[in-house]
Amino acid sequence: MTTGELIRSARLRAGYSQKELAQRLGMASSSIARWETDAVEPGYSTLRRVLQACGFDIPPVLVAYARVALRAA
């Protein structure tokens, strides 16, 4: 699973459109689209904010571990 797939999965589980998630984060929906297609990878703090906005309370160490694991896959 790529970072983009993780973001898309979290967003869909939360029931948000790309536009709704972008509004919750205070950014453009095009950013969400670029992340989900893996055109751009969000930074660590942004990824954590995205997951929290989708209802996932993830400790920072797990986010960092997930990113490393996704790159190795």
Long-range contacts (C-beta under 8 A, 24 or more apart in sequence): 1-70, 1-73, 2-38, 2-70, 3-35, 3-38, 3-41, 3-42, 3-47, 3-67, 3-70, 4-35, 4-36, 4-37, 4-38, 5-36, 6-66, 6-70, 7-32, 7-35, 7-36, 7-42, 7-47, 7-50, 7-51, 8-36, 10-50, 10-51, 10-54, 10-56, 11-36, 11-50, 11-54, 13-54, 13-55, 14-53, 14-54, 14-55, 16-54, 21-50, 21-53, 21-54, 24-53, 25-49, 25-50, 25-53
